[in-house]
Amino acid sequence: MPTKKRSKQTPVQPVEEQIVQEEQIEKSFQFPPLKINPPPYKMISIALAIIAIIGVVYYAKQQLIVATVNNQAITRFQLISELEKRAGKNVLDSLIQKEIVVQEAKKKKIVVTDKEVQEEIKRLEAEVQKQGQNFDAFLTMQNISRAELDQEIRLQKLATKLATSSAGVTDAEVADYIEKNKSYLPQDQTEEQLKVTVRTQLTRQKEQQAVTQWLDKARQSAKIEITTKF
């Protein structure tokens, strides 16, 4: 009888080897992970945030530290504390007086016009120029700006209007003052010019006295509570 040939059979792989081969095939077809960069606007926002933080730190340093000596900081708190000890009471008194004047003027509807303020500034400027000084340089020496001068003049005129309606000066008072102060008065003025100068000076003195008396009374009637000790 003829011998039957056996057909070749493919050897069966173990299950573990098949799994490993499949995983390797899958990995070979995998793409590398994509690197996703943040949108440009986010980068700009981050940069702006960093700049803002640097600005805040710089500003805080400027506000908190007023000077350094051999890298040792002098703080604004130290400066303010020293200023309060030396002049705190006087400055506070001045602020209280200003507030009283402003409140009373508002209550009585008293105002000072821009024209009145500018006229006073022109008068002061003329006086300074007569002495051979530049007005702006004079203000710099006094450590005051034109805006601050405007506020001071406005406040003074409010106080004057509150204190008196008119601080009149008589001819007799002018003559008496000239007689007693001849050696101190300008020698290059005529008699009439001298009378005008003296009358103006005496009027201002009377106004200042009236303002001082009015402020004293106003402080007594005002409710003032001072919560800081100097």
Wavefront OBJ file of the C-alpha trace (Angstrom):
o trace
v 0.000 0.000 0.000
v 1.349 3.406 -0.731
v 2.353 5.436 2.260
v 0.238 8.572 2.877
v 2.213 11.756 3.261
v 1.413 13.785 6.290
v 0.760 17.486 5.627
v 3.077 19.866 7.434
v 1.350 21.728 10.274
v 2.435 25.206 11.337
v 3.575 25.141 14.916
v 1.238 26.943 17.198
v 2.822 29.943 19.053
v 2.202 30.309 22.715
v -0.398 32.895 23.588
v 2.134 35.049 25.502
v 4.387 35.384 22.438
v 1.440 36.406 20.274
v 0.470 39.178 22.704
v 4.049 40.496 22.802
v 4.262 40.555 19.022
v 0.949 42.396 18.706
v 2.084 45.029 21.218
v 5.324 45.537 19.295
v 3.375 45.949 16.037
v 1.062 48.508 17.669
v 4.021 50.453 19.051
v 5.658 50.555 15.632
v 2.611 52.363 14.253
v 2.318 54.875 17.123
v 3.195 58.522 16.386
v 5.330 60.573 18.811
v 3.291 62.783 21.167
v 2.585 66.241 19.857
v 4.060 69.206 21.751
v 1.313 71.763 22.118
v 2.659 75.253 22.725
v 0.442 77.678 24.651
v -1.327 80.237 22.482
v 0.623 83.512 21.931
v -1.877 85.553 23.908
v -1.235 83.406 26.967
v 2.501 84.066 26.693
v 1.798 87.787 26.423
v -0.438 87.626 29.504
v 2.280 85.844 31.461
v 4.873 88.416 30.396
v 2.588 91.287 31.372
v 1.900 89.659 34.740
v 5.640 89.362 35.414
v 6.192 92.992 34.438
v 3.303 94.043 36.698
v 4.768 92.121 39.636
v 8.171 93.726 39.091
v 6.502 97.142 38.914
v 4.578 96.562 42.141
v 7.726 95.443 43.942
v 9.645 98.483 42.667
v 6.811 100.850 43.611
v 6.508 99.261 47.064
v 10.245 99.691 47.581
v 10.036 103.348 46.582
v 7.132 103.876 48.960
v 8.593 101.982 51.907
v 12.263 102.944 51.632
v 13.222 106.623 51.437
v 17.014 106.227 51.648
v 19.821 103.762 52.235
v 23.082 104.227 54.110
v 25.693 101.571 53.371
v 22.857 99.283 52.241
v 20.963 99.932 55.490
v 17.426 101.105 54.694
v 15.696 104.117 56.217
v 11.962 103.494 55.934
v 9.156 105.904 55.261
v 7.690 104.955 58.630
v 10.874 106.163 60.353
v 10.720 109.426 58.424
v 7.052 110.037 59.228
v 7.581 109.205 62.902
v 10.431 111.720 63.123
v 8.449 114.399 61.305
v 5.497 113.865 63.623
v 7.740 114.302 66.659
v 9.263 117.523 65.355
v 6.332 119.255 63.664
v 3.318 116.994 63.966
v 1.366 119.219 66.352
v 1.835 122.379 64.270
v 0.902 120.620 61.044
v -2.183 119.071 62.630
v -3.265 122.475 63.977
v -2.913 123.920 60.488
v -5.014 121.116 58.988
v -7.698 121.622 61.630
v -7.832 125.363 60.897
v -8.126 124.720 57.163
v -10.986 122.307 57.705
v -12.798 124.794 59.936
v -12.470 127.540 57.319
v -13.670 125.281 54.492
v -16.664 124.019 56.480
v -17.729 127.479 57.665
v -17.338 129.003 54.190
v -19.474 126.235 52.714
v -22.074 126.677 55.440
v -22.278 130.446 54.839
v -21.920 130.088 51.055
v -18.817 132.277 50.923
v -16.619 131.840 47.864
v -13.387 133.272 46.498
v -13.261 133.775 42.740
v -10.371 132.881 40.476
v -10.058 136.576 39.636
v -9.466 137.445 43.294
v -6.786 134.776 43.571
v -5.005 135.856 40.379
v -5.022 139.497 41.446
v -3.336 138.550 44.705
v -0.745 136.441 42.887
v 0.015 139.363 40.548
v 0.453 141.652 43.547
v 2.863 139.210 45.197
v 4.752 138.737 41.935
v 5.147 142.515 41.540
v 6.490 142.830 45.092
v 9.022 140.050 44.520
v 10.166 141.574 41.214
v 10.640 144.954 42.891
v 13.187 143.242 45.121
v 15.041 142.021 42.050
v 13.961 138.385 42.314
v 12.376 136.017 39.863
v 8.954 134.938 41.127
v 9.292 131.260 40.155
v 12.739 131.111 41.756
v 11.254 132.737 44.859
v 8.537 130.073 45.035
v 11.163 127.341 44.653
v 13.125 128.822 47.573
v 9.926 128.786 49.620
v 9.338 125.158 48.553
v 5.880 125.932 47.202
v 4.376 125.452 43.748
v 2.020 127.835 41.972
v -0.851 125.388 42.530
v -0.120 125.301 46.265
v 0.138 129.095 46.349
v -3.258 129.301 44.653
v -4.787 127.074 47.347
v -3.156 129.039 50.175
v -4.356 132.395 48.852
v -7.866 131.036 48.326
v -7.938 129.734 51.898
v -6.621 133.003 53.350
v -9.220 135.023 51.500
v -11.990 132.701 52.665
v -10.835 133.143 56.256
v -10.665 136.924 55.820
v -14.207 137.063 54.440
v -15.424 134.914 57.318
v -13.655 137.023 59.932
v -14.470 140.535 58.758
v -16.517 142.304 56.157
v -14.062 145.175 56.109
v -10.954 145.937 58.099
v -10.954 149.686 57.713
v -7.888 151.814 58.390
v -8.314 155.513 59.174
v -6.168 158.362 57.885
v -5.098 159.054 61.468
v -3.786 155.484 61.828
v -1.816 155.840 58.590
v -0.280 159.169 59.642
v 0.580 157.847 63.090
v 2.301 154.792 61.628
v 4.331 156.887 59.179
v 5.426 159.229 61.945
v 6.606 156.363 64.178
v 8.306 154.306 61.450
v 9.906 156.891 59.132
v 13.345 155.292 59.233
v 11.964 151.871 58.195
v 9.786 153.021 55.303
v 10.874 153.201 51.616
v 12.659 156.456 50.877
v 12.034 156.408 47.107
v 8.246 156.814 47.330
v 6.178 159.975 47.221
v 3.967 160.888 50.157
v 0.867 159.541 48.438
v 2.593 156.297 47.462
v 3.800 155.925 51.031
v 0.280 156.375 52.373
v -1.026 153.668 50.030
v 1.757 151.282 51.082
v 1.140 151.884 54.783
v -2.640 151.631 54.445
v -2.277 148.297 52.633
v 0.095 146.994 55.300
v -2.111 148.107 58.200
v -5.186 146.630 56.493
v -3.477 143.260 56.195
v -2.432 143.391 59.826
v -5.996 144.085 60.914
v -7.298 141.307 58.690
v -4.807 138.860 60.163
v -5.745 139.831 63.703
v -9.436 139.429 62.867
v -8.778 136.005 61.309
v -6.825 134.854 64.368
v -9.602 135.944 66.726
v -12.264 134.350 64.529
v -10.361 131.051 64.334
v -9.972 130.932 68.105
v -13.726 131.314 68.553
v -14.495 128.860 65.757
v -12.229 126.214 67.310
v -13.936 126.604 70.652
v -17.362 126.039 69.137
v -16.261 123.197 66.825
v -16.296 119.551 67.896
v -12.640 118.551 67.569
v -11.309 115.177 68.668
v -7.549 114.615 68.456
v -6.752 110.900 68.556
v -2.974 111.156 68.120
v -0.431 112.205 70.710
v 2.824 113.909 69.782
l 1 2 3 4 5 6 7 8 9 10 11 12 13 14 15 16 17 18 19 20 21 22 23 24 25 26 27 28 29 30 31 32 33 34 35 36 37 38 39 40 41 42 43 44 45 46 47 48 49 50 51 52 53 54 55 56 57 58 59 60 61 62 63 64 65 66 67 68 69 70 71 72 73 74 75 76 77 78 79 80 81 82 83 84 85 86 87 88 89 90 91 92 93 94 95 96 97 98 99 100 101 102 103 104 105 106 107 108 109 110 111 112 113 114 115 116 117 118 119 120 121 122 123 124 125 126 127 128 129 130 131 132 133 134 135 136 137 138 139 140 141 142 143 144 145 146 147 148 149 150 151 152 153 154 155 156 157 158 159 160 161 162 163 164 165 166 167 168 169 170 171 172 173 174 175 176 177 178 179 180 181 182 183 184 185 186 187 188 189 190 191 192 193 194 195 196 197 198 199 200 201 202 203 204 205 206 207 208 209 210 211 212 213 214 215 216 217 218 219 220 221 222 223 224 225 226 227 228 229 230
